[in-house]
Amino acid sequence: MAREDTMDRTKISYQSGDATTPSIGGSAIIAHLCNDLGRWGKGFVVAVSARWPEPERAYRDWYRQRESNDFALGAVQFVRVSADFHVANMIGQHGIRSSAGGPPIRYEAVDQALERLAEFAAASNASVHMPRIGCGLAGGTWDRIEPLIHARLSSRGVSVLVYDLD
């Protein structure tokens, strides 16, 4: 499918469907949040792993070697899964369970990761596709996440499509 020239690149677009199967052509980045514990296996990552084995393998290696790399809140790992697609493993949650300190989401880390995502997307001339990141297992709210996506990505002309699974 060809890239839609009529898409307003300064707005976040929403549609029903699976974020692992982008609805527009060209270079695309599938973005999602990960935890800082090296755990992978629930939520959106199940769909990512069902489609591509590389993102999970890369994330687990990144975590295992964290003493000698940038694995931390706010970091992003870009994993090429095909000629036109990357998966962005963004570290945006501390732990996996809510505690007295609140849910695992860390909005500042999400903001930092989105900044890195914006730089990579712009340099790659890629659109960004994602579920409502941070609003599932991470315990975040879309009214806090959406403005971050707008500020870091769509306001800079990066096409962003958010998918709501049917």
C-alpha positions in Angstrom: 0.0 0.0 0.0 1.4 3.4 -0.9 2.0 6.2 1.7 -1.0 8.4 2.0 0.0 11.9 0.9 -3.1 13.4 2.5 -2.2 12.3 6.0 -1.7 15.3 8.3 1.8 14.7 9.7 1.2 17.2 12.6 -1.6 15.1 14.1 -1.7 11.7 15.7 -4.0 9.4 13.6 -6.0 6.7 15.2 -7.4 3.5 13.7 -8.6 0.0 14.6 -6.2 -2.8 13.9 -2.9 -4.4 14.8 0.1 -2.1 15.3 2.4 -4.8 14.1 0.9 -4.5 10.6 1.2 -0.9 9.6 -1.5 0.4 7.3 0.7 2.7 5.2 3.7 1.9 3.1 7.3 3.0 3.3 9.7 2.8 6.2 7.9 2.2 9.5 8.9 1.9 13.2 6.7 -0.2 15.5 7.1 1.4 18.9 6.3 0.0 22.3 7.3 0.2 26.0 9.4 -2.2 27.9 10.3 -2.6 31.6 13.7 -2.2 33.1 13.7 -5.7 34.6 14.5 -7.6 31.4 11.1 -9.2 31.4 9.3 -9.9 28.2 6.1 -12.0 27.8 2.9 -10.1 28.5 1.0 -7.4 26.7 1.9 -6.0 23.3 5.2 -7.8 23.2 3.3 -11.1 22.6 2.1 -9.8 19.3 5.6 -8.4 18.4 7.2 -11.8 19.2 4.6 -13.7 17.2 5.5 -11.7 14.1 9.3 -11.3 14.6 11.7 -13.1 16.9 14.5 -10.5 16.7 13.1 -7.7 19.0 12.7 -10.1 22.0 16.1 -11.7 21.4 17.7 -8.2 21.1 16.0 -6.9 24.2 17.0 -9.9 26.3 20.7 -9.5 25.1 20.5 -5.8 25.8 19.4 -6.4 29.3 21.9 -9.2 30.0 24.7 -6.9 28.9 23.3 -3.8 30.7 26.6 -3.3 32.7 28.3 -2.3 29.4 25.6 -0.6 27.4 22.8 2.1 27.7 20.0 -0.1 29.0 18.1 2.1 31.4 14.9 4.1 31.7 14.5 6.4 28.7 16.8 4.3 26.4 15.6 2.9 23.1 16.9 -0.1 21.1 16.0 -0.1 17.4 15.8 -3.6 15.9 15.6 -4.0 12.2 13.1 -6.7 11.4 12.8 -6.2 7.6 14.1 -3.9 4.9 11.4 -1.3 5.8 10.6 -2.1 9.4 12.2 -1.5 12.8 10.9 -2.2 16.2 11.7 0.4 18.9 12.1 -1.3 22.3 11.7 1.8 24.6 12.4 1.5 28.3 9.6 3.4 29.9 8.5 1.5 33.0 10.2 0.7 36.3 9.4 -2.8 37.2 6.2 -4.6 36.3 3.8 -4.1 39.2 2.2 -1.2 40.8 3.6 -0.4 44.2 3.0 2.2 46.9 4.9 4.6 44.6 2.3 4.1 41.9 2.2 2.3 38.6 5.4 1.1 36.8 5.0 3.9 34.1 7.7 6.5 34.2 6.5 9.5 32.1 9.9 11.2 32.1 11.5 8.0 30.7 8.7 7.8 28.1 9.4 11.4 27.1 13.1 10.7 26.7 12.5 7.6 24.7 10.1 9.4 22.4 12.7 12.1 21.8 15.2 9.4 20.7 12.4 7.8 18.6 11.7 11.1 16.9 15.3 11.6 15.9 15.6 8.1 14.5 12.2 8.4 12.6 13.2 11.7 11.1 16.6 10.4 10.0 14.9 7.3 8.5 12.0 9.1 7.0 9.8 6.6 8.8 6.3 6.7 10.1 5.7 5.5 13.7 3.1 2.9 14.6 2.1 1.9 18.1 -0.7 0.7 20.4 -1.6 3.1 23.2 1.8 2.8 24.8 2.0 2.9 28.5 -1.7 2.4 29.1 -1.8 -1.3 29.6 0.5 -3.2 32.0 2.5 0.0 32.7 -0.6 1.6 34.3 -0.3 5.0 32.5 -3.1 7.2 31.2 -3.5 8.3 27.6 -4.2 11.9 28.7 -0.6 12.0 29.9 1.0 10.0 27.1 -0.7 11.6 24.1 0.7 15.1 24.7 4.2 13.6 24.9 3.7 11.8 21.6 2.5 15.0 20.0 5.3 17.2 21.4 8.1 14.8 20.5 6.8 13.3 17.2 3.8 14.6 15.4 4.5 18.3 16.1 7.8 17.7 14.3 6.2 16.2 11.2 6.7 12.5 12.1 3.6 10.5 11.0 2.2 8.7 14.0 -0.6 6.1 13.9 -2.0 4.7 17.1 -3.9 1.4 16.8 -6.7 0.2 18.9 -7.0 -3.6 18.7 -10.6 -4.6 17.6 
